[in-house]
């Protein structure tokens, strides 16, 4: 009977030698290290699985999205439209986050330039700019008066001779008319879409409408004398300047708001320059070839 039980037990339990080997292995430090490492790896994987990146649309951003919609559509969004707005924003953030994870934002000149522009814009307001007082604005105006130079203005009369006549006939008609005018007689030219008389026209306007050569000839013409023919893109002109006011600097009172805006822009640019100086001190710059 005992021998039969021993045989049956021999099939159920490991032999004593195997049990001893397991015990020795279990007591080995390497075994402890492997078991602990396996448990830590499994725990880390579980934590990573639970720590999914989060996309949040807070109440302030939601209000901005709705406000932008209302500005564009002139009405509040419906429930379905609001759902679509949120989904579009979430999709945008998901795509942007995944692109950053994959490194797609690296080595992209357009993205880099856009980020630099945003940083430059933000750095302009790093230093708080106090509202300038009157003395500050006047001092800035005195240093930058050339920016407020108003172009000269001219009063003139003109006769026009169309280029449709041909260069020779137009020139002959203009010279004949000029001879009459200088002789105290009346003369006439061709119909013209632009004014034949200007009471107060700037040199810039003349250059824009007739060309730089015409404007230069008018500027050099003596007062109250017919001169020409003066060429333009339209044909030939006889011109008589009846009045002229030279270029002058606009008075401070007339351009005070412009001076203030220019002063603030100058201060923001100074803030940006100072910010870049600090950044160059914070970062090490290395350029291939040792270029500056």
Secondary structure, DSSP 8 states (H G I E B T S, - for coil): -HHHHHHHHHHHS--HHHHHHHHHHHH-HHHHHHHHHHHHHHHHHHHHHH--------HHHHHHHHHHHHHHHSS---HHHHHHHHHHHHHHHHHHHHHHHTTTTTT-HHHHHHHHHHHHHHHTTSS------HHHHHHHHHHTGGGGEE--EEEEEEEEEEGGG-HHHHHHHHHHHHHHHHTT--------SS-SEEEEEEHHHHHHHH-HHHHHHHHHS-BT-EEEEEE-SSEEEEEEEEEEE--EE--GGGGHHHHHHHHHHHHHHHHHHHHHHHHHHHS----GGG--
